[in-house]
Amino acid sequence: MTKGPATKDGASVRIPPPVSGILTIVAGYVIGRFVPLLTAYELGTPGRYWIGAIIILSANVLLGIWPLRQFKRIEQDPTPWTATPEIIVHGPYKFSRNPMYLMMLIICVGFAVIFSEVWIVILIPVLAIVLYHTAIKHEEAYLEEKFGESYLAYKNTVRRWI
């Protein structure tokens, strides 16, 4: 299929998804300074730093680096607004259609532990909704249009998150 000069091959994602994750962490931290919530148990230092770092590192390796290696293997750009030459169905994409977005949610949990801030956890569902509306629904529409039945079959067998 030949595309004209005005046609763009890529999802219409306008906001880089990591921006939403960073804003969630910052917003949760700032809200916590003005509206602190009592917690039943607060991990002490350095325990919370170690646990938070392990959560963040694990999420990065399993749901960040591993998916990026899948992209690199087929020489595909992982940014959502670029062309997708093929659907990746291996590695973490066997159990999640959006492992890198799942990574962002889990990283928020890690920072919530590090900062001992419940507000970050409270904002995680908001982040999931924002990611859906600013990225995922655009990516899925693009992939459905480009790959048709093969993407729909993948979508019916693999969950969005886990």
Summary of the structure (lengths in Angstrom):
residues: 162
radius of gyration: 17.9
end to end distance: 33.9
largest distance: 60.5
contacts: 468
relative contact order: 0.20
helix: 65%
strand: 0%
